[in-house]
Each structure stands twice: as C-alpha cells, then as structure tokens.
Amino acid sequence: KHSFFSRILQMNEDYFKQTVTRQFGYAECYRIDMIKVLRADHAGEERELGMLIELSGTGCRQFEAVLEAQGRSWIEFFRTCKENGGQFTRVDVAINDYEEYLEIPELVSKVLKLELVSDMEVYELHMSGKFNSEEKTGCTLYLGSKSSDMYFCFYQKNYEQAKRKNIA
C-alpha cells in the first residue's frame, strides 16, 4: 500500500485519515477531505479488489490542485496508473453548462421525435414535477445502456442544487 501512495498518488500516506469501511466490499478508507482511497482486505478474499480512488466533483478539483502542485497533468496521472497495472472500470466526465448551451428538455424532445442520430440503441428518461403546478423538478436522460462500456447521463444540475438548498 505504501508504494501505491508514493508511486501513484505521489502523496504521503500519513496525511490521510484511515478508517474502517465496508463500502463496495473494501476494508479500509484513506481520506483527505474529498479525496478517497479504498483498500481491500486480501485475507480470504475471493477476488482481487486492490485499491480504488474515488473522487467526487469536489474531490477532482482538490486532486487536480495536488497534481498541479506536483507539476503533473491528469494525462500523466492516468499514464502512471496504467504503467503500474491500474484499471479504469468507470470514469465520469462532468460538464457544468453554466451558459446552458445544451438544454436538456430540447435534447429530450429530439430523442422523442427520433431526431437524434446515434450508434447507441437505447435511451432512458426520468422527469419529475409537481401536480397542480407547472413547476418542473428536473429531467435526466440516459443515452445508451448502463451495462455497456459507455453511456451518457444528462441532467439538470441547477434543479438538483435548488432541491438541495431548498430554493425555487
């Protein structure tokens, strides 16, 4: 585990708070704010889980600051992971569309009218609102199968934030 922190993250393991966890079948969690590293308990384990780096949106920004201080880029970090036997089972890319170049309801309309050209075969749509009101509470559109190697999720982050902050 020491080599993981020094070779992959290039961070001092002592700076991480260590706790016991059962998240995703792992045994230990090492954490600095929103940067999380999960370690498997290999004793008697049927499958090799290894180490898992879990970064939320905030965790990505925090780790990006670490990389910048180290003089490394995300590409160099991913390369280091691959060179040390790392695997990427899931990578989420988020685009905060503050200018709203892509309106989700418009995209949904195009999907429903079959105006969207795609190699993906399926879509899934979740919409919510309030009865007796025209207020919409959000829309999420999935393109592609969740069990495939790649799928896209489009959702209205502003609705999510408004709900969390209890504002209109």
N, C-alpha and C positions, 0 to 999 in steps of 0.2 A: 504493500500500500504506500510505503514511503516513496518508492520510485514513481508511483502514479502522480503524487502531488508535485514532486520535484521535476519529473520529466515532462508530464503532460500539462499540468496547470502552471508549472514553474512558480509555485507559491509554497510558503512554509506551512506545513500541516498543523503546526502548533497554533496558528492563528484561527483555526476552525474550531467551533464548538462541537463536541462529539456527543451524540445522544443515541439511545437505542430506538429502533423503529421496526415496524413490520410493513412499511409502505412498499408496494409492488413485490413483496417477498424478500426484501433486503433486511439486513440485521442492524446496520449502523448508519447514522446520518451525520455527515460533517457539514457544518453550515457557517457561512459568513453572510449575514443579512439575507439576501435573496439568492445567493449562490449556494446550491446544494449538491453534495456528492454523497451517493448512497453506495454502501459496500455490502456485499453478500457474505453470509456465514457459510463457508465452504464445507464445514464439518457435516458429513452425512447428507449433503445436498445432492439431489438428482441431476440438476442441470447447473451449468456454469453461468452465473449471473454477472460476475465481475464487478466493475464499478460503473455507476450511472451518474452522469452530470445532468442535473435538472435546473433549467433556468427559465424563470417567468419572463415577462417583458421587462420588468424592472431588473431582474437578475441578469438579463442580457446586457442592459445598459451598464450595470455595475461591472460585469466581467469584461465588457468592451473597454471600460476605463482601465482595468487591470492590464489588458492586452496592450493598450496604448502606452501605459507606463513602462511596460516591458519592451516596447518597440516592436511588437508583433501585430499582425493583422488576423482577422478571422480565418482567412485562407491559410496562413501559416499555422494557426492553431489546429485547423482541420487536418492539415498535412501531418502535423506532429501526431495527432490521434491515429491516423491511418498507418503511419510508419511504426507505431507501437502496438499494432494489432487491434485498433479501435474499430468499432462498427457503428453505423448510424442507422438505427431502426426507425427513428422518427425525427424529422426536422421540420419545425413550423416556421413559416415566414409570415410576418405580420406587416401590413402597410397601413399606417394611420393616415387615412384620406381626409385630412382636415379641410381641404378645398372642395371635397365631395365631387371629384372628377367622375366617379362611378357611383351612380345612385342605385342602391340595392333594389328598390321597387321597380326601377326601369329594367334592370337585369332580369328580375323575376318575370316581368311582362314579356321580355324577349324569349325567355325559356318556355313560358306557357304558350306563346304563339309559334313556337318551333323556329324562331329566327336566329337561334344561337347555333353556330357551326362548331362542332367539337368531335374529337375522337372518343370522348367519354360516352358511355352508353346510358348512364342513369343519372338522375338528379333527385334530391330530396329537399322539401321545402317546409319550413316551420314559420308560421305567422301567428302573432298574438295581438289582441286589442281588448277594449273594454266595451261591454254591452251598454246600450243607452248612451253611447258617446262615440264620436268619430275618432277618438284618441287611439292611435296605434301604439303598441308597446314593444314593437320590434319584429324583425324579419331575419331569418337565417336561411341561406341557400347553400346546399352542398352539391357540388358537381363531381361526378364520379363515385365509385363505390368506396365506402370506408374500409373495406377489406383489401383494396387494391394497393399497389405500390405508391400511388399518388392520387390524392383527391384535394379538392379546393373547398374551403368554407368561407363564405362571405356573410358577414353580419354587421348590424348597425351598432357600432361601439358606443355611439352617443346615447342610444336607448339604454344600453347596459349601464353606462355611467350614471345616467339620470335615475334609474331604478335604485342603484347602489346609494346615491346621495339623496334619494327621496325628493327629487325635483321634477318639474314637468318637462 
